[in-house]
């Protein structure tokens, strides 16, 4: 099965929900179905981590925010994904957004992108995982990742930031007629989750 025109997919969920894993699996599936069409992976988390390792004033301020477990102000993720879109998108590629937007203002900015590029309704894929499950997963990841935002203290702050900032964004998407919202049980095995997503997207 192929898609007649470029489409956008937005993965959302709690820290440790598996957004990166599921977005990569979906990209592999799309590339298998449509080998002649490119997919642009907009993983702002990875781009942000690369950015804060640079040596400038904004990177230094951003490191402090990450180490506290707080969310970055909306302008930073918008800057990261908008820069990549302007530089890379030709109008022919599928788009996969991994873990962005988070705050409601950013989501509303992103909403302006889809009609501008004539992408139609984006698919918003919410991976539903509770805090305790996320902490277990991130405890395993922290042993090898060395990420600043995987420390126990930072995780407590991320929980509060998620509940205060990200959950309202998810609820806004859930009731937004301008998107296709998929509520996915993220506590299952990886391949089972992926199969469910592919089926509900109509790609199976």
N, C-alpha and C positions, 0 to 999 in steps of 0.2 A: 504494500500500500504506500502511496506517495501523497504528499500534500501539494495542492495546486499552487500555493503562493507562500511566501515566507510567513512564518508565525513566530510569536514570542512566548516564552515560557519563563515564569517567575517562581523560583523556589523560596519558600519562607518557612520558618520554624525556629524553635528554641535552639540555643547553643547546644551542639552535640546531637542534633536531631537527624543528621545524615544528609544535609542539603548538598554538600559537596559530592558525596558518593552518589546520590541519586541523580544529580545534574549530570555527572560524568557518564553514568549508565544511559541516561536518556540521549545524550549527545552521541554515544556509540550506536544506539539503536537508530537514530535519525540518519547518521552517516551510512549505516548499512542499508537502510531503506532508500536513501537518496544520495548515492555516492558522488553525484555530479553537483550537489549543492553544498556550499560551505555552511558551517555553524560557527557563530561568534559566541564564545563563552565569556560572559562578563562576570568575573568572580572578584568583586570589589574587596573582599576580605584579603585575598592573596595580594592584590595590587596595593592595598593599604599597608599590609605588613612589609612589603618591599619599600614602600614610600617612607615609613617611619625609620627604616634603617639608613636613610640618607642623612646628610649633614646639613640641615638648615633649621631655622627658627621654628617653622611650623611643624616639622618632624619632631622636634624636641617637645613641644607642647602636646603633640598627639601621643607621644610615648607615655606621658604622664596620665593622660586620659585612659589609655589602654590598661596601664598598670593598676589603676583604680577600679577597673571593670565597668567604667561608664560608657555610654554611647557617644560617638562623635557627633558634633553639631551637623545639621543637615547639609550644609554646603560642601563638606568634605566628600561623602559618598557621591553626591551629585556631580561634583567636579571629576571624580575618578571615572564614573561610567559615562558621563557626557563626553569627556575627552576621548575615551576609547571609541564611542559611537561615531563621533565626528571624524576621527582618524581612519576608522576601519570599515564602516558600514557602506555598502554600495547599493543597497536596496534589493539584493538577491539572496542574502543569507538569512537563515533562521537565527533567532537570538535566544540565548539562555542566560537569565539573570540568577546568580547564585547568592542568596542571602541578602539581597537588597530589593526593595527598600526596607527600612526598619521603622523610622518615625513617619507619622502621618503626613507631615509637610513634604517629605521626600517622596512618598507614594503619590501625592497629588502632582508633584513636578514630573515624576515618571509617567503619570497618566497622560501628560501632554505629548509624550514621545510617540505613542502608538498611532493616533490619527495623523500626526505630522508625517510619519513614514508610511502611512496607509497600510498598517499592519492588522487592522481589525481588532477583535477582542483578544487580549492576551489570555493565556492560561496561567492562573495563579494556583500553584501546587503547595498546599500547606501540610507539612509533616508534623503531625500532632504527637509530641512526646512530653512526658511530665518532667519536672525538675530532677527528681531522684534518679530517673533513668539517664538523663543527660549527664548528671554528675558522675555516674558510674562509667559512662563512655568516655568522658573527658579525663577521668583519672587514669584510664588506660592510655589515652593519647598523650597526656602530659609527660609520661615516662620517656617518650621519644621525641616529642615535638619541641619542647623547650619554649613553648609559647607563653608570653607574659600573661595572657588572659585566661590561662588554664589553672592558675594557682587557686588554692581553696578560698583565700580572702577575695580574690577577684571574682570567683564564681558566685559568692553571695551578693556582690554588687551587680553582677550580670543578671541574677535572678530578679532583683528589684528593677533594674533598668528594663528588662524584658517585660515584666508585668505592667510597669508604668508607661512604657513607651511603645513597645512592639505589639502587645496584645490589642490595643485600640486600632492599630493599623490593620491587623488581621481581621478584626470585626468589621472594619470599614470595607475591606475587600469582600468579606463574606456576603455582605448585603448590597454590593455594587453591581448593578445590571450591566455595567460596561466591561465586565470581566467574566471569564469562565472559571469559577472557583471550585477546586477539588480539595475536599477534606480527607486526608490520608492518614490512616493509623500507622504511625512511625515506629511502633514498638515491635513490629514483626521482623522476621529475617530479611536481610537486604534484598535477596532475589525475589521474595514474595512481594515486597513493597514495590519493586521495580515493575514486576508483572502487572500489578494492580494499576500503577500509573499508566503504563503503556495501553492497557485495555481501556481505561477510562478516557484516554486521549483519542481512542479510535485507531491506534496504530498497530494493534494486534491482528 
